[in-house]
Amino acid sequence: MKKINNLIACLAVFGLIGTSCSDLEEFNGNERDITQEQLEVDFQHVGSKYKPIFESIYQYTPAWSYQLQQNLNADAYSGYMTPPRPFIAGANNTTYNLVSGWNNFIWSVPYSNVMNNATAISELTDTEFPTLNGVNLILKVAAMHRVSDVFGPIVYTNFGDLTNAGVYDSQENAYNAFFADLDTAVTNLMADIDSPKFAAFDLSYGGDYHNWVKLANSLRLRLAIRISAVDPALAKAEGEKALSQSEGLMAGNADGFFVNGSLDHPLTVIDNSWGDIRMNASMESILSGYSDGRIMSYFDESVDHPGQRKGIRNGLPLQAPFADELAQKAAYIGFSALNDGVKTPKVQLMTTSEVYFLKAEAALRGWSGAGTAQANYEMGITTSFEQHGVAGAAAYIADNTSVPANYVDPVNADNNATALSTITVAWNAGATNEEKLERIITQKWIAMFPEGQEAWSEFRRTGYPKIFPVVSNQSGGIVDTAIQIRRIPFVDSEKSTNASGVSTATGFLNGPDNAGTRLWWDTGSNF
Amino acid sequence: MKKIKILLFTIFSLMLSTNIIAQEKSISGTVTSKFDGEPLPGVSVVIENTTRGTETDFDGKYSIKASVGDVLTFSFVGMKSTSVTITANSSTVNAQLEEGDNILDEVVVTALGIKKTRKSITYAAQDIKAAELNKVKQTNPINSLSGKIAGASITRSASGAGGSVKVLIRGNSSIGNNQPLYVVDGIPLSNPSASQPGDTFGDINGGNRDGGDALSLINPDDIESLTVLKGASASALYGSAGLNGVILITTKKGKSGSFKVDFSSSVTAETAAYMMDFNDAAQKNVDTFLESGSTYINSFSISGGTENAQTYFSYSNTTANGILPSNSMKQHTFNVKETAQLLNDKLKLTASVMGSSQSFTNRAISGLYFNPLVGVYGFDTSAGSLSDYANYEELDVSRNIMSQRWFRGTSDIEQNPYWITHRNQSTDANKKLVSSLNLNYTVNDWLSIQARGTYDKTTTEFERKIYATTEATLAPANGRYIVNQNDFTQMYGDVIATVNTKFNDDLTVSVIAGASTTRNTTESLVADSGTNGGLQFANVFAYQNFNANASVNFRQNSYETRGNSIFASATFGYKDKLYVDVTARNDWTSTLPDDNNSFFYPSIGVTGILSELFEMNEKISFAKARISYAEVGNGFAADQINPNRSINFGGGINNTDPLRPFPGTTPKPERQKSFEIGTEWKFFNNRLGFDLGYYNTSTINQYFRVPVSTTIVASGVAGLNAGDIVNKGVELTVFAVPVQQDNFKWTTSVNYATNKNEILSISNDNVQGLIPTDFFTISGKGVNTFGSYLVKGGSFGDIYAHVIKRDSNGTPIYDSGAFVIDDANQVDGLTKVGNANPDFMLGWNNSFEFKNFTIDFLIDGKFGGETMSMTQAIVEGFSNNSAREDANENVDVVNLAGAASTLTAQEYYGKAGGRNGFTGEYMYSATNVRLAELAVGYNFNLSADSFFKRVKASLVGSNLFFFYKDAPHDPNVSLSTGNALQGVDVLGLPSTRSIGLNLNLTF
């Protein structure tokens, strides 16, 4: 009624000056954007939402967003890489002086790019196109377990739910939800395994659901191994479920989970264009100590130190004699950059070699269907060499003398460090389980490069490989230099917009909300 | 609400149907000066409370149709106005005007072009004549308002000549736009904001740039007078656009019978004057790099006409060379206005076309990206002298290309400054065309109808050509090309009927009723080969040279919004002693959901002339009191209600939904309620007077972009009507003529204003799923450590920073080689350290006339408030170039265990500094008092048969020096004319001191 009155009033007046009164709303939007109706053509209202998910698990673009999402935390904490520039006069994440403005991105990237689209896809496909939802759930688990492995509790089951707005799941509940989502995914896909429905939107497997089920099984094994110390029974059950599923696990390198994005690998920009990341001293120590052929395909020869692959210690403060960050950067930028081999437009999220190492550990833990630890361990190495086109795997596997090398910093001898481990490559059937595990995880660490997130998670779970501690620890006693950083505190944006959620989530932790508190699966002992 | 609407329509229909008989007749006469009896041309003759009026011709003659009982008011700049009531036997009405400063009796132009005597208005209004405005000419005429209007805060942008200007009347209230509405000759001017900086780091897509504003496109010499309507009561008739106050600009027009040519020329020289303290070596590099600037403004106008048709034409051009090498500006404006009286003077027609074009090369920017000052300020003086790198490129044989030459590897924040000015060059081209037609038909003696329309088009074009070997964060190997075009069109039309009646000798009523329609369209294009996309061939700047990949940004936007309104206003006058003003307006806007797109708002005001109502001491020449209340509703910007996801060039749909209303809510119009009260007194035959006012404005239901957890709304923000922001303040203007003799006159005035802003609430507790937050982000900290947030209990303009933790003695805590952050009471990880807005502002204007000499000066002061020098933080973080780092001083610190030690100044500031360092260490008081303007003029004595009618020359200076200033930079300069980046300087262009010469010729 009010509306009609308005309309009459409007007409009475604007009849005079020839303007319309009804449907004003149509003059509002941006006509260059795509409407819902236009999106529905070719089912793009569903399909177009996968690309943002694929490209944000490990964010493609902009490169600085990935830099903050992962490169300036997990990629450094894993011992893979180090920024040559002591950002913020050395008071930054790498020295445990956590930069909350950076770390917001670890949280916001997956929530703003993955969870929203995954939830929208689920709503659209849940009953109508179950296989499309199956793939969606696998992608969602692939993205979100990484977030949980950084913070611990996350908002997973209540995302976007207005009645339980902002309520966190404990990490244990989140892991249970991951397993449940993988169950649904596998069931949905197995019901119509040869459907080509996803082909047009698939950036990884060309729409082949067999591969997606293998990925689901491999992911399940990764998650099961992760919780093997904290909940051995559930771990064994989930692990054996993965090992016995009829489609199997990833077996050949072609099964690996890579995203074929349309853009350059963000590391290309960070490494080549900005000179903001270089080889880590731990990588140099272990790869050069083993004379590992993969060093050539991972890193370039140092510009300043010809003939060497030269890494930088983690956690460098602004050191004398440098007046400022840029001067110190100038001294280290000539260390080893990343090789183009790791910077293809394919972003590596899970390699087949990793799956063999997971199986090796599963065997060590006595899970059925895993095979033998040694066979899987050696297959992991072979598969990784093959992935990088490096010869000499057999000799490498047989090497029982080479050990990680001591590290020398040619710029500042104060940063020199003695190798922390004497673990060799060759399998030793007589070794303790602990030594076997160190061997498996050290090789898995080499094989997973450059995916620092998983490497950092496994380092925290197992303590392997033994990577150099930070040179400067500015955490004010919160982080123990020897056992290194355990997690990232909940982000500022959550604290300010969801204080109650963060407070509940903090209660789920084993300690205060800081970087020294161990996550649920981080028990500190392996067996 | 509904009742008021019915009333409104009753008035409107009455206007069309009633038939009140009154006698209309022709009145004519001559207006002369009381001083010398000479006829006065150009005197404004208006019928009070109407839009009807005329002007005297060259011989001081006028004629007008008026009815018995009408009041004719004669007014002229610098003269005391006089009024005559038409009686049954008046046909010739002559008037004599005497010199005086009784501005209160003047006729002022109010909303919609309605003319009223100053004494009858019920709200605060302050005006400025052209002469005042142009004493010290500025490339943007609005800059001249600083210190001259109580309650208006004028901040220049840091982009140099022709830059935008931020005008804030009575404080910040809106998270969207706080700028006033500009109205030129009764018609709202479109003042689209093309681009304003928002990030302390700088905009990677071309730099932190000032896209310009419409005001800089107006020729200051075309302005006859300018009136500032401060509160919502004054502007209620303009609707939502007038929410933040209105600046009414009346432009010059041709006058019948006279033929006049005015020519004015101004030359000024600018020097960089206010910047941080560098050590000697660094200062030398800065001085070598910065140049002295120059500005030339030339304009001429011709006006004249017959009794029935008059013409005004003007042309101006401005050329400015900035203090930044290779920065230049060129501007041309023209204005043609035709006025005609037809059908026996019943129909008045005004047609005008105003056009201007501006072009800039290397307009100054702030922030770190593309800013040459980074390399200038941070140059490592141990690497030689900056001028060694004036030769900014060298042949790179490996690519066979001229590549950037610099003393070390470039970084995201630092390049060779000469490379930036030559090889990252930007150009801006802005154009504006406003054409308007105004028809005013006098139906009979009590009714006139006016119809107006304008077509107002603004185009802006920005281009940056970035050569290969530019720093890799900003451009890939082959360079980068950025183009940004905007095309804003506003079409406005209105029809207004004016009814004047006089019920009896004591009661007059005038009613205005009308309707208006506005249509705005925006077309924009962004073409940017991007930081990763790149060009196929190096240094070829063309769209077809873009690499075909998804990192290229190619984007078009098109918006159209429409708004319709009806409005009415009635003024009741009782015996010239008491006036009551009522207005009502209803708007319909396309920017709100169909169900909520209509909104109504009223205003009411009362004025009593105390000196007429009561017997008063004869020393009191005039006294009045005023009170008013107004509400104004507001629609939204385009595309807020149900926006779709955008498409990325070559990259599918956008990853995240755009800003949308919070799930489950329906947006409604914003609302502002304001109350004001004031009084004006004049004493001693108008030699002394003051105007004192108080206001209280509350802005509720603003459509906030509330921060929401990304776990609830993935984009992290949602639209929500919420909040209550209150501004309260006092405005005081005091004027005096302490000396008035034949050969010497001194006039002085003081403008004082204080505003207190309080954020009462910024969220809404009753929305399902919304976790109410206690802050709202204006400038997010990003990766730098400056933030501006609206926090419940805080005020608009609060500044947040990283603060070093201190022990109980206030000694900074330094542990394990780093300062410890004070993380108590943080908002978004930052701590409140100040507020950008002053506690009060004071302007002191003085004018001396001694024989042929005139001396004018303006002292402008802002007291209170804080400002951050991120410039100093950056310089100290990345170099040892600041003077205090050179000083051999130690700073005491303690560690967490309480053990004391010392750091050298270099260590201390080196670690506290940086763009993301402890910016809390870089806070300064924003209090400053400056000699803003000084002009010494001489009027030449001319013989009666001289070719010239008037020749005046003056020596002018602006921003000459500070009596007091704490901050390293000029706190009156802002990086943005929007809401972002207030109270922080991030490598903004240093503020300049300018000295020059003005010449005015009339013949």
Contacts between the chains, C-beta under 8 A, distances in Angstrom:
chain1	res1	chain2	res2	distance
A	2	B	598	7.9
A	3	B	594	7.5
A	3	B	595	6.8
A	5	B	2	8.0
A	6	B	588	6.9
A	6	B	598	4.4
A	9	B	5	7.1
A	9	B	9	7.2
A	9	B	566	7.4
A	9	B	586	7.2
A	10	B	564	6.2
A	10	B	588	5.8
A	10	B	598	7.9
A	12	B	9	7.7
A	13	B	12	8.0
A	13	B	515	4.3
A	13	B	564	7.6
A	13	B	566	4.9
A	14	B	515	6.5
A	14	B	517	6.5
A	14	B	564	5.5
A	16	B	495	6.1
A	16	B	515	6.7
A	17	B	493	5.4
A	17	B	494	7.8
A	17	B	495	6.0
A	17	B	515	6.5
A	17	B	517	5.6
A	19	B	517	4.4
A	19	B	519	7.9
A	19	B	562	7.3
A	19	B	564	6.0
A	21	B	564	6.6
A	21	B	588	6.7
A	23	B	594	7.4
A	24	B	562	5.9
A	24	B	564	7.9
A	24	B	588	6.1
A	24	B	589	6.8
A	24	B	590	3.8
A	24	B	594	6.9
A	24	B	597	5.7
A	25	B	590	6.0
A	25	B	592	7.9
A	25	B	593	6.6
A	25	B	594	4.7
A	25	B	597	7.1
A	25	B	641	7.2
A	26	B	590	7.4
A	27	B	560	4.7
A	27	B	561	5.7
A	27	B	562	4.7
A	27	B	590	4.1
A	28	B	559	7.6
A	28	B	560	7.9
A	28	B	561	6.3
A	28	B	590	5.1
A	28	B	591	5.7
A	28	B	638	5.9
A	28	B	639	6.0
A	28	B	640	7.9
A	28	B	641	6.2
A	28	B	642	7.9
A	29	B	559	7.6
A	29	B	638	7.7
A	29	B	639	5.2
A	29	B	642	6.9
A	29	B	643	6.3
A	29	B	644	6.6
A	30	B	557	5.2
A	30	B	558	6.2
A	30	B	559	5.7
A	30	B	638	7.5
A	30	B	639	5.1
A	30	B	643	6.9
A	30	B	644	7.4
A	30	B	646	7.4
A	31	B	558	4.8
A	31	B	559	8.0
A	32	B	555	7.5
A	32	B	556	4.6
A	32	B	557	5.6
A	32	B	558	5.5
A	32	B	646	7.5
A	32	B	647	7.9
A	33	B	643	6.9
A	33	B	644	4.0
A	33	B	645	6.6
A	33	B	646	4.9
A	33	B	647	7.0
A	34	B	644	5.7
A	34	B	645	6.4
A	34	B	646	7.5
A	34	B	647	5.5
A	34	B	653	6.5
A	35	B	644	5.5
A	36	B	644	7.0
A	39	B	645	8.0
A	39	B	653	7.5
A	44	B	653	7.8
A	48	B	652	5.3
A	48	B	653	4.6
A	49	B	653	7.5
A	51	B	651	7.7
A	51	B	652	4.6
A	51	B	653	7.9
A	52	B	652	7.4
A	52	B	653	7.6
A	52	B	654	7.9
A	52	B	655	3.7
A	52	B	656	7.7
A	55	B	655	7.8
A	56	B	655	6.5
A	61	B	532	6.9
A	61	B	550	7.9
A	61	B	551	6.6
A	62	B	531	7.5
A	62	B	532	7.9
A	63	B	532	7.1
A	68	B	783	7.5
A	85	B	411	7.9
A	87	B	916	7.9
A	88	B	914	5.8
A	88	B	916	5.3
A	88	B	917	6.3
A	89	B	818	7.8
A	89	B	877	6.4
A	89	B	910	6.3
A	89	B	911	5.0
A	89	B	913	7.5
A	89	B	914	5.9
A	89	B	917	6.7
A	90	B	817	6.9
A	90	B	818	7.0
A	91	B	818	4.4
A	91	B	819	7.3
A	91	B	911	7.3
A	91	B	917	7.8
A	95	B	818	7.3
A	97	B	818	5.6
A	99	B	783	7.8
A	99	B	916	7.3
A	100	B	829	4.3
A	101	B	781	5.6
A	101	B	782	6.6
A	101	B	783	5.0
A	101	B	784	7.7
A	101	B	785	7.3
A	101	B	829	6.6
A	101	B	916	7.0
A	102	B	783	6.5
A	107	B	710	6.9
A	108	B	710	5.5
A	108	B	716	6.5
A	111	B	710	3.7
A	111	B	711	6.0
A	111	B	714	5.6
A	111	B	716	7.9
A	112	B	655	7.0
A	112	B	656	4.9
A	112	B	710	5.5
A	112	B	714	4.9
A	112	B	715	5.9
A	112	B	716	6.3
A	113	B	655	4.4
A	113	B	656	6.4
A	113	B	714	7.8
A	115	B	710	7.8
A	115	B	711	7.5
A	115	B	714	6.1
A	116	B	656	6.3
A	116	B	657	6.8
A	116	B	714	3.2
A	116	B	715	7.6
A	117	B	655	7.2
A	155	B	709	7.7
A	155	B	711	3.6
A	158	B	711	7.4
A	159	B	711	5.6
A	160	B	711	7.5
A	160	B	712	6.4
A	160	B	713	7.6
A	160	B	714	7.4
A	161	B	769	7.7
A	162	B	663	6.2
A	162	B	664	6.8
A	162	B	712	7.3
A	162	B	768	5.3
A	162	B	769	2.8
A	163	B	768	7.3
A	163	B	769	7.0
A	165	B	709	7.6
A	165	B	711	7.9
A	165	B	712	4.9
A	165	B	769	4.3
A	165	B	770	7.2
A	165	B	771	6.1
A	166	B	709	4.8
A	166	B	711	5.4
A	166	B	712	5.6
A	166	B	771	5.6
A	262	B	549	6.9
A	262	B	550	4.9
A	262	B	650	6.9
A	262	B	651	6.6
A	263	B	532	6.7
A	263	B	549	6.9
A	263	B	550	5.7
A	263	B	551	5.8
A	263	B	651	7.9
A	264	B	532	5.9
A	264	B	551	7.6
A	269	B	472	7.8
A	269	B	531	7.8
A	269	B	532	6.2
A	272	B	472	7.5
A	273	B	472	3.4
A	273	B	473	6.9
A	273	B	476	7.1
A	274	B	412	6.5
A	274	B	472	5.8
A	274	B	473	5.7
A	275	B	409	7.0
A	275	B	472	7.9
A	317	B	817	5.0
A	317	B	818	7.3
A	318	B	817	8.0
A	318	B	910	7.6
A	318	B	911	7.5
A	323	B	380	7.5
A	323	B	879	7.3
A	323	B	880	5.8
A	323	B	906	8.0
A	323	B	910	7.3
A	324	B	877	6.9
A	324	B	878	5.0
A	324	B	879	6.3
A	324	B	880	7.9
A	324	B	910	6.7
A	325	B	877	7.6
A	325	B	878	6.9
A	325	B	914	7.7
A	326	B	408	6.7
A	326	B	409	7.9
A	326	B	411	5.6
A	326	B	414	6.9
A	326	B	878	6.4
A	327	B	380	7.7
A	327	B	408	7.7
A	329	B	409	7.8
A	329	B	411	7.3
A	330	B	408	5.5
A	330	B	409	6.1
A	333	B	409	6.6
A	472	B	816	6.5
A	472	B	817	5.7
A	472	B	818	7.9
A	473	B	816	6.4
A	474	B	815	7.6
A	474	B	816	4.9
A	474	B	817	6.7
A	474	B	818	4.5
A	476	B	815	6.2
A	476	B	816	7.4
A	476	B	820	6.4
A	476	B	896	6.1
A	477	B	896	7.7
A	492	B	826	7.9
A	492	B	828	5.5
A	492	B	829	4.1
A	493	B	707	7.4
A	493	B	709	7.4
A	493	B	710	6.9
A	493	B	716	6.7
A	493	B	828	7.3
A	494	B	709	6.0
A	494	B	710	7.9
A	494	B	711	7.6
A	496	B	707	6.9
A	496	B	773	6.3
A	496	B	775	6.4
A	496	B	827	6.7
A	496	B	828	5.4
A	497	B	707	5.1
A	497	B	708	5.9
A	497	B	709	4.2
A	497	B	716	7.6
A	497	B	771	6.5
A	497	B	773	5.3
A	498	B	709	3.8
A	498	B	711	6.7
A	498	B	712	7.6
A	498	B	771	5.6
A	499	B	771	7.6
A	500	B	771	6.6
A	501	B	709	6.8
A	501	B	711	7.2
A	501	B	771	7.5
